[in-house]
Amino acid sequence: MTMFTIFGVLIFGLLLLGSSVVMKKRWLSILSMVPIVIAVGQLTMLYLMGM
């Protein structure tokens, strides 16, 4: 994954999280954690490979 894709996924996850807070849907906030975790994992991988 490229940096652009990672940030896209991260922003998508944060938007989902924001909308879940507004609509008070617990399952949506759990669902929104998935793209956030994936994006953070990818960033960590890139960071560790860069070192």
All heavy atoms as TSV, in Angstrom:
chain	resi	resn	atom	element	x	y	z
A	1	MET	N	N	0.844	-1.201	0.000
A	1	MET	CA	C	0.000	0.000	0.000
A	1	MET	C	C	0.879	1.251	0.000
A	1	MET	O	O	1.892	1.294	0.677
A	1	MET	CB	C	-0.882	0.030	1.250
A	1	MET	CG	C	-2.030	-0.977	1.231
A	1	MET	SD	S	-2.881	-1.045	2.819
A	1	MET	CE	C	-4.086	0.242	2.586
A	2	THR	N	N	0.457	2.241	-0.750
A	2	THR	CA	C	1.192	3.505	-0.775
A	2	THR	C	C	0.742	4.390	0.385
A	2	THR	O	O	-0.286	4.140	1.008
A	2	THR	CB	C	0.932	4.248	-2.102
A	2	THR	OG1	O	-0.464	4.520	-2.187
A	2	THR	CG2	C	1.351	3.422	-3.295
A	3	MET	N	N	1.511	5.426	0.665
A	3	MET	CA	C	1.164	6.360	1.737
A	3	MET	C	C	-0.209	6.988	1.481
A	3	MET	O	O	-1.009	7.148	2.395
A	3	MET	CB	C	2.216	7.476	1.841
A	3	MET	CG	C	3.510	7.047	2.475
A	3	MET	SD	S	3.322	6.502	4.185
A	3	MET	CE	C	3.454	8.044	5.060
A	4	PHE	N	N	-0.473	7.331	0.219
A	4	PHE	CA	C	-1.747	7.962	-0.147
A	4	PHE	C	C	-2.927	7.055	0.208
A	4	PHE	O	O	-3.912	7.495	0.790
A	4	PHE	CB	C	-1.755	8.285	-1.643
A	4	PHE	CG	C	-2.985	9.025	-2.092
A	4	PHE	CD1	C	-3.160	10.360	-1.737
A	4	PHE	CD2	C	-3.951	8.397	-2.848
A	4	PHE	CE1	C	-4.296	11.049	-2.140
A	4	PHE	CE2	C	-5.087	9.076	-3.250
A	4	PHE	CZ	C	-5.259	10.405	-2.892
A	5	THR	N	N	-2.802	5.763	-0.120
A	5	THR	CA	C	-3.860	4.793	0.164
A	5	THR	C	C	-4.058	4.646	1.663
A	5	THR	O	O	-5.188	4.612	2.143
A	5	THR	CB	C	-3.496	3.410	-0.429
A	5	THR	OG1	O	-3.006	3.598	-1.744
A	5	THR	CG2	C	-4.694	2.498	-0.457
A	6	ILE	N	N	-2.939	4.587	2.412
A	6	ILE	CA	C	-3.010	4.432	3.859
A	6	ILE	C	C	-3.758	5.601	4.485
A	6	ILE	O	O	-4.650	5.412	5.315
A	6	ILE	CB	C	-1.598	4.304	4.467
A	6	ILE	CG1	C	-0.969	2.983	4.019
A	6	ILE	CG2	C	-1.649	4.372	5.985
A	6	ILE	CD1	C	0.512	2.869	4.320
A	7	PHE	N	N	-3.425	6.831	4.075
A	7	PHE	CA	C	-4.098	7.991	4.635
A	7	PHE	C	C	-5.567	8.047	4.212
A	7	PHE	O	O	-6.424	8.470	4.978
A	7	PHE	CB	C	-3.362	9.289	4.272
A	7	PHE	CG	C	-2.140	9.508	5.115
A	7	PHE	CD1	C	-0.872	9.493	4.554
A	7	PHE	CD2	C	-2.263	9.702	6.481
A	7	PHE	CE1	C	0.254	9.679	5.340
A	7	PHE	CE2	C	-1.140	9.886	7.276
A	7	PHE	CZ	C	0.128	9.871	6.710
A	8	GLY	N	N	-5.853	7.574	2.998
A	8	GLY	CA	C	-7.243	7.489	2.540
A	8	GLY	C	C	-8.065	6.564	3.421
A	8	GLY	O	O	-9.173	6.893	3.838
A	9	VAL	N	N	-7.492	5.386	3.729
A	9	VAL	CA	C	-8.164	4.409	4.592
A	9	VAL	C	C	-8.338	4.974	6.000
A	9	VAL	O	O	-9.385	4.814	6.622
A	9	VAL	CB	C	-7.359	3.086	4.629
A	9	VAL	CG1	C	-7.878	2.141	5.703
A	9	VAL	CG2	C	-7.406	2.404	3.274
A	10	LEU	N	N	-7.309	5.656	6.498
A	10	LEU	CA	C	-7.358	6.247	7.838
A	10	LEU	C	C	-8.456	7.307	7.926
A	10	LEU	O	O	-9.258	7.314	8.865
A	10	LEU	CB	C	-5.991	6.868	8.164
A	10	LEU	CG	C	-5.747	7.282	9.612
A	10	LEU	CD1	C	-5.868	6.095	10.552
A	10	LEU	CD2	C	-4.374	7.919	9.744
A	11	ILE	N	N	-8.536	8.189	6.925
A	11	ILE	CA	C	-9.559	9.235	6.886
A	11	ILE	C	C	-10.948	8.613	6.777
A	11	ILE	O	O	-11.888	9.035	7.458
A	11	ILE	CB	C	-9.280	10.223	5.725
A	11	ILE	CG1	C	-8.034	11.054	6.052
A	11	ILE	CG2	C	-10.482	11.135	5.485
A	11	ILE	CD1	C	-7.455	11.791	4.868
A	12	PHE	N	N	-11.085	7.561	5.948
A	12	PHE	CA	C	-12.347	6.848	5.805
A	12	PHE	C	C	-12.805	6.281	7.150
A	12	PHE	O	O	-13.966	6.408	7.534
A	12	PHE	CB	C	-12.188	5.725	4.765
A	12	PHE	CG	C	-13.391	4.838	4.639
A	12	PHE	CD1	C	-14.544	5.305	4.038
A	12	PHE	CD2	C	-13.372	3.539	5.122
A	12	PHE	CE1	C	-15.661	4.495	3.920
A	12	PHE	CE2	C	-14.478	2.714	5.017
A	12	PHE	CZ	C	-15.627	3.192	4.410
A	13	GLY	N	N	-11.880	5.690	7.895
A	13	GLY	CA	C	-12.181	5.143	9.209
A	13	GLY	C	C	-12.608	6.215	10.193
A	13	GLY	O	O	-13.557	6.033	10.959
A	14	LEU	N	N	-11.917	7.360	10.160
A	14	LEU	CA	C	-12.261	8.455	11.060
A	14	LEU	C	C	-13.631	9.050	10.728
A	14	LEU	O	O	-14.392	9.418	11.627
A	14	LEU	CB	C	-11.179	9.546	11.009
A	14	LEU	CG	C	-9.833	9.144	11.626
A	14	LEU	CD1	C	-8.788	10.217	11.354
A	14	LEU	CD2	C	-9.964	8.894	13.124
A	15	LEU	N	N	-13.966	9.126	9.429
A	15	LEU	CA	C	-15.290	9.598	9.014
A	15	LEU	C	C	-16.380	8.656	9.513
A	15	LEU	O	O	-17.419	9.090	10.003
A	15	LEU	CB	C	-15.368	9.732	7.485
A	15	LEU	CG	C	-14.675	10.949	6.882
A	15	LEU	CD1	C	-14.683	10.861	5.366
A	15	LEU	CD2	C	-15.349	12.228	7.337
A	16	LEU	N	N	-16.134	7.338	9.383
A	16	LEU	CA	C	-17.082	6.340	9.881
A	16	LEU	C	C	-17.268	6.485	11.379
A	16	LEU	O	O	-18.381	6.433	11.887
A	16	LEU	CB	C	-16.569	4.926	9.576
A	16	LEU	CG	C	-17.139	4.198	8.371
A	16	LEU	CD1	C	-16.525	2.813	8.276
A	16	LEU	CD2	C	-18.648	4.095	8.441
A	17	LEU	N	N	-16.162	6.688	12.088
A	17	LEU	CA	C	-16.206	6.844	13.538
A	17	LEU	C	C	-17.027	8.077	13.915
A	17	LEU	O	O	-17.873	8.022	14.800
A	17	LEU	CB	C	-14.781	6.964	14.083
A	17	LEU	CG	C	-14.618	6.869	15.600
A	17	LEU	CD1	C	-15.067	5.513	16.109
A	17	LEU	CD2	C	-13.172	7.115	15.985
A	18	GLY	N	N	-16.806	9.172	13.186
A	18	GLY	CA	C	-17.560	10.404	13.442
A	18	GLY	C	C	-19.047	10.234	13.204
A	18	GLY	O	O	-19.872	10.656	14.009
A	19	SER	N	N	-19.408	9.558	12.105
A	19	SER	CA	C	-20.829	9.358	11.801
A	19	SER	C	C	-21.471	8.394	12.784
A	19	SER	O	O	-22.647	8.535	13.117
A	19	SER	CB	C	-21.014	8.854	10.364
A	19	SER	OG	O	-20.392	7.603	10.190
A	20	SER	N	N	-20.703	7.443	13.307
A	20	SER	CA	C	-21.255	6.502	14.287
A	20	SER	C	C	-21.558	7.223	15.596
A	20	SER	O	O	-22.532	6.903	16.278
A	20	SER	CB	C	-20.295	5.342	14.531
A	20	SER	OG	O	-19.185	5.761	15.296
A	21	VAL	N	N	-20.725	8.216	15.944
A	21	VAL	CA	C	-20.966	9.004	17.158
A	21	VAL	C	C	-22.233	9.837	16.995
A	21	VAL	O	O	-23.069	9.905	17.900
A	21	VAL	CB	C	-19.747	9.906	17.478
A	21	VAL	CG1	C	-20.086	10.924	18.559
A	21	VAL	CG2	C	-18.555	9.047	17.911
A	22	VAL	N	N	-22.395	10.436	15.813
A	22	VAL	CA	C	-23.573	11.269	15.538
A	22	VAL	C	C	-24.862	10.440	15.569
A	22	VAL	O	O	-25.858	10.843	16.147
A	22	VAL	CB	C	-23.421	11.989	14.171
A	22	VAL	CG1	C	-24.721	12.668	13.755
A	22	VAL	CG2	C	-22.291	13.014	14.240
A	23	MET	N	N	-24.811	9.247	14.948
A	23	MET	CA	C	-26.001	8.399	14.863
A	23	MET	C	C	-26.164	7.460	16.058
A	23	MET	O	O	-27.146	6.734	16.140
A	23	MET	CB	C	-25.963	7.579	13.560
A	23	MET	CG	C	-26.084	8.432	12.320
A	23	MET	SD	S	-26.324	7.453	10.846
A	23	MET	CE	C	-24.689	6.805	10.589
A	24	LYS	N	N	-25.162	7.497	16.977
A	24	LYS	CA	C	-25.182	6.662	18.178
A	24	LYS	C	C	-25.374	5.184	17.852
A	24	LYS	O	O	-26.194	4.497	18.453
A	24	LYS	CB	C	-26.274	7.138	19.143
A	24	LYS	CG	C	-26.004	8.504	19.725
A	24	LYS	CD	C	-27.048	8.903	20.741
A	24	LYS	CE	C	-26.660	10.178	21.461
A	24	LYS	NZ	N	-26.619	11.339	20.583
A	25	LYS	N	N	-24.596	4.714	16.864
A	25	LYS	CA	C	-24.645	3.296	16.499
A	25	LYS	C	C	-23.338	2.627	16.912
A	25	LYS	O	O	-22.281	2.920	16.375
A	25	LYS	CB	C	-24.865	3.140	14.991
A	25	LYS	CG	C	-26.173	3.721	14.493
A	25	LYS	CD	C	-26.793	2.799	13.470
A	25	LYS	CE	C	-28.056	3.356	12.833
A	25	LYS	NZ	N	-29.027	3.882	13.782
A	26	ARG	N	N	-23.440	1.726	17.915
A	26	ARG	CA	C	-22.251	1.091	18.462
A	26	ARG	C	C	-21.556	0.179	17.442
A	26	ARG	O	O	-20.339	0.162	17.338
A	26	ARG	CB	C	-22.619	0.298	19.712
A	26	ARG	CG	C	-21.419	-0.236	20.453
A	26	ARG	CD	C	-21.824	-0.907	21.734
A	26	ARG	NE	N	-22.363	0.046	22.707
A	26	ARG	CZ	C	-21.600	0.788	23.520
A	26	ARG	NH1	N	-20.292	0.678	23.467
A	26	ARG	NH2	N	-22.152	1.621	24.371
A	27	TRP	N	N	-22.353	-0.580	16.677
A	27	TRP	CA	C	-21.767	-1.515	15.702
A	27	TRP	C	C	-20.970	-0.776	14.633
A	27	TRP	O	O	-19.974	-1.263	14.142
A	27	TRP	CB	C	-22.845	-2.394	15.059
A	27	TRP	CG	C	-23.866	-1.622	14.263
A	27	TRP	CD1	C	-25.043	-1.122	14.720
A	27	TRP	CD2	C	-23.792	-1.264	12.883
A	27	TRP	NE1	N	-25.711	-0.463	13.715
A	27	TRP	CE2	C	-24.969	-0.542	12.579
A	27	TRP	CE3	C	-22.847	-1.485	11.875
A	27	TRP	CZ2	C	-25.213	-0.038	11.295
A	27	TRP	CZ3	C	-23.104	-0.975	10.606
A	27	TRP	CH2	C	-24.270	-0.265	10.329
A	28	LEU	N	N	-21.417	0.453	14.295
A	28	LEU	CA	C	-20.718	1.237	13.264
A	28	LEU	C	C	-19.363	1.719	13.785
A	28	LEU	O	O	-18.394	1.744	13.039
A	28	LEU	CB	C	-21.590	2.423	12.839
A	28	LEU	CG	C	-21.202	3.091	11.528
A	28	LEU	CD1	C	-21.272	2.117	10.363
A	28	LEU	CD2	C	-22.116	4.284	11.255
A	29	SER	N	N	-19.305	2.039	15.072
A	29	SER	CA	C	-18.026	2.482	15.634
A	29	SER	C	C	-17.043	1.324	15.711
A	29	SER	O	O	-15.844	1.496	15.513
A	29	SER	CB	C	-18.230	3.109	17.023
A	29	SER	OG	O	-18.667	2.139	17.944
A	30	ILE	N	N	-17.547	0.111	15.976
A	30	ILE	CA	C	-16.688	-1.078	15.979
A	30	ILE	C	C	-16.179	-1.335	14.562
A	30	ILE	O	O	-15.004	-1.628	14.349
A	30	ILE	CB	C	-17.459	-2.301	16.537
A	30	ILE	CG1	C	-17.778	-2.083	18.023
A	30	ILE	CG2	C	-16.639	-3.582	16.353
A	30	ILE	CD1	C	-18.786	-3.043	18.581
A	31	LEU	N	N	-17.092	-1.194	13.587
A	31	LEU	CA	C	-16.747	-1.396	12.178
A	31	LEU	C	C	-15.696	-0.381	11.725
A	31	LEU	O	O	-14.788	-0.712	10.971
A	31	LEU	CB	C	-18.026	-1.257	11.332
A	31	LEU	CG	C	-17.949	-1.709	9.871
A	31	LEU	CD1	C	-17.851	-3.234	9.800
A	31	LEU	CD2	C	-19.179	-1.235	9.110
A	32	SER	N	N	-15.801	0.850	12.205
A	32	SER	CA	C	-14.876	1.909	11.788
A	32	SER	C	C	-13.477	1.701	12.353
A	32	SER	O	O	-12.515	2.278	11.850
A	32	SER	CB	C	-15.401	3.275	12.220
A	32	SER	OG	O	-15.305	3.412	13.619
A	33	MET	N	N	-13.352	0.889	13.402
A	33	MET	CA	C	-12.040	0.613	13.980
A	33	MET	C	C	-11.181	-0.216	13.017
A	33	MET	O	O	-9.964	-0.120	13.034
A	33	MET	CB	C	-12.180	-0.146	15.310
A	33	MET	CG	C	-12.607	0.731	16.459
A	33	MET	SD	S	-11.447	2.083	16.717
A	33	MET	CE	C	-12.285	2.990	17.985
A	34	VAL	N	N	-11.834	-1.030	12.182
A	34	VAL	CA	C	-11.103	-1.922	11.268
A	34	VAL	C	C	-10.185	-1.149	10.317
A	34	VAL	O	O	-8.983	-1.394	10.301
A	34	VAL	CB	C	-12.082	-2.861	10.513
A	34	VAL	CG1	C	-11.324	-3.722	9.507
A	34	VAL	CG2	C	-12.853	-3.737	11.497
A	35	PRO	N	N	-10.707	-0.185	9.519
A	35	PRO	CA	C	-9.792	0.561	8.635
A	35	PRO	C	C	-8.733	1.355	9.381
A	35	PRO	O	O	-7.607	1.494	8.902
A	35	PRO	CB	C	-10.713	1.481	7.826
A	35	PRO	CG	C	-12.007	1.489	8.542
A	35	PRO	CD	C	-12.098	0.182	9.278
A	36	ILE	N	N	-9.072	1.868	10.574
A	36	ILE	CA	C	-8.102	2.635	11.361
A	36	ILE	C	C	-6.946	1.735	11.791
A	36	ILE	O	O	-5.780	2.089	11.638
A	36	ILE	CB	C	-8.780	3.294	12.585
A	36	ILE	CG1	C	-9.782	4.354	12.117
A	36	ILE	CG2	C	-7.736	3.925	13.511
A	36	ILE	CD1	C	-10.645	4.917	13.226
A	37	VAL	N	N	-7.288	0.551	12.298
A	37	VAL	CA	C	-6.263	-0.406	12.740
A	37	VAL	C	C	-5.387	-0.851	11.573
A	37	VAL	O	O	-4.167	-0.923	11.696
A	37	VAL	CB	C	-6.933	-1.620	13.431
A	37	VAL	CG1	C	-5.941	-2.761	13.622
A	37	VAL	CG2	C	-7.526	-1.200	14.772
A	38	ILE	N	N	-6.015	-1.114	10.418
A	38	ILE	CA	C	-5.266	-1.521	9.223
A	38	ILE	C	C	-4.290	-0.416	8.806
A	38	ILE	O	O	-3.117	-0.677	8.550
A	38	ILE	CB	C	-6.229	-1.869	8.061
A	38	ILE	CG1	C	-6.998	-3.152	8.401
A	38	ILE	CG2	C	-5.457	-2.033	6.747
A	38	ILE	CD1	C	-8.128	-3.448	7.428
A	39	ALA	N	N	-4.766	0.822	8.766
A	39	ALA	CA	C	-3.926	1.953	8.351
A	39	ALA	C	C	-2.760	2.157	9.311
A	39	ALA	O	O	-1.624	2.355	8.879
A	39	ALA	CB	C	-4.774	3.220	8.254
A	40	VAL	N	N	-3.034	2.089	10.608
A	40	VAL	CA	C	-1.972	2.268	11.607
A	40	VAL	C	C	-0.948	1.136	11.505
A	40	VAL	O	O	0.256	1.373	11.581
A	40	VAL	CB	C	-2.580	2.351	13.035
A	40	VAL	CG1	C	-1.488	2.272	14.093
A	40	VAL	CG2	C	-3.380	3.638	13.196
A	41	GLY	N	N	-1.443	-0.079	11.290
A	41	GLY	CA	C	-0.553	-1.222	11.107
A	41	GLY	C	C	0.363	-1.049	9.906
A	41	GLY	O	O	1.558	-1.328	9.972
A	42	GLN	N	N	-0.206	-0.577	8.804
A	42	GLN	CA	C	0.583	-0.350	7.584
A	42	GLN	C	C	1.631	0.744	7.799
A	42	GLN	O	O	2.759	0.619	7.352
A	42	GLN	CB	C	-0.335	0.051	6.418
A	42	GLN	CG	C	-1.204	-1.088	5.913
A	42	GLN	CD	C	-0.399	-2.152	5.183
A	42	GLN	OE1	O	0.595	-1.861	4.540
A	42	GLN	NE2	N	-0.835	-3.388	5.285
A	43	LEU	N	N	1.234	1.819	8.488
A	43	LEU	CA	C	2.189	2.900	8.771
A	43	LEU	C	C	3.326	2.397	9.648
A	43	LEU	O	O	4.483	2.753	9.425
A	43	LEU	CB	C	1.464	4.067	9.481
A	43	LEU	CG	C	0.648	4.985	8.583
A	43	LEU	CD1	C	-0.171	5.934	9.432
A	43	LEU	CD2	C	1.544	5.770	7.635
A	44	THR	N	N	3.006	1.570	10.632
A	44	THR	CA	C	4.028	1.002	11.518
A	44	THR	C	C	4.988	0.120	10.722
A	44	THR	O	O	6.203	0.208	10.910
A	44	THR	CB	C	3.358	0.169	12.638
A	44	THR	OG1	O	2.340	0.957	13.252
A	44	THR	CG2	C	4.361	-0.248	13.681
A	45	MET	N	N	4.434	-0.700	9.818
A	45	MET	CA	C	5.267	-1.558	8.971
A	45	MET	C	C	6.246	-0.725	8.134
A	45	MET	O	O	7.423	-1.027	8.070
A	45	MET	CB	C	4.387	-2.411	8.040
A	45	MET	CG	C	3.661	-3.533	8.734
A	45	MET	SD	S	4.700	-4.974	8.981
A	45	MET	CE	C	4.854	-5.549	7.280
A	46	LEU	N	N	5.716	0.327	7.497
A	46	LEU	CA	C	6.552	1.199	6.665
A	46	LEU	C	C	7.657	1.862	7.509
A	46	LEU	O	O	8.798	1.958	7.081
A	46	LEU	CB	C	5.701	2.284	5.997
A	46	LEU	CG	C	4.878	1.835	4.783
A	46	LEU	CD1	C	3.977	2.973	4.327
A	46	LEU	CD2	C	5.787	1.418	3.642
A	47	TYR	N	N	7.273	2.293	8.701
A	47	TYR	CA	C	8.216	2.956	9.597
A	47	TYR	C	C	9.336	1.995	10.004
A	47	TYR	O	O	10.509	2.344	9.972
A	47	TYR	CB	C	7.475	3.470	10.838
A	47	TYR	CG	C	8.360	4.161	11.832
A	47	TYR	CD1	C	8.901	5.414	11.542
A	47	TYR	CD2	C	8.660	3.565	13.050
A	47	TYR	CE1	C	9.728	6.058	12.455
A	47	TYR	CE2	C	9.487	4.200	13.974
A	47	TYR	CZ	C	10.011	5.441	13.657
A	47	TYR	OH	O	10.837	6.069	14.562
A	48	LEU	N	N	8.950	0.765	10.367
A	48	LEU	CA	C	9.945	-0.224	10.775
A	48	LEU	C	C	10.847	-0.643	9.617
A	48	LEU	O	O	12.038	-0.852	9.799
A	48	LEU	CB	C	9.250	-1.459	11.372
A	48	LEU	CG	C	8.576	-1.240	12.719
A	48	LEU	CD1	C	7.791	-2.463	13.137
A	48	LEU	CD2	C	9.605	-0.870	13.797
A	49	MET	N	N	10.288	-0.745	8.406
A	49	MET	CA	C	11.100	-1.098	7.235
A	49	MET	C	C	12.059	0.030	6.877
A	49	MET	O	O	13.159	-0.223	6.400
A	49	MET	CB	C	10.177	-1.384	6.030
A	49	MET	CG	C	9.568	-2.745	6.042
A	49	MET	SD	S	8.674	-3.003	4.502
A	49	MET	CE	C	7.305	-3.957	5.084
A	50	GLY	N	N	11.634	1.255	7.130
A	50	GLY	CA	C	12.472	2.411	6.838
A	50	GLY	C	C	13.666	2.533	7.755
A	50	GLY	O	O	14.671	3.146	7.413
A	51	MET	N	N	13.594	1.942	8.939
A	51	MET	CA	C	14.667	2.033	9.917
A	51	MET	C	C	15.779	1.075	9.668
A	51	MET	O	O	16.207	0.444	9.029
A	51	MET	CB	C	14.153	1.784	11.324
A	51	MET	CG	C	13.322	2.921	11.843
A	51	MET	SD	S	12.634	2.570	13.453
A	51	MET	CE	C	14.064	2.717	14.481
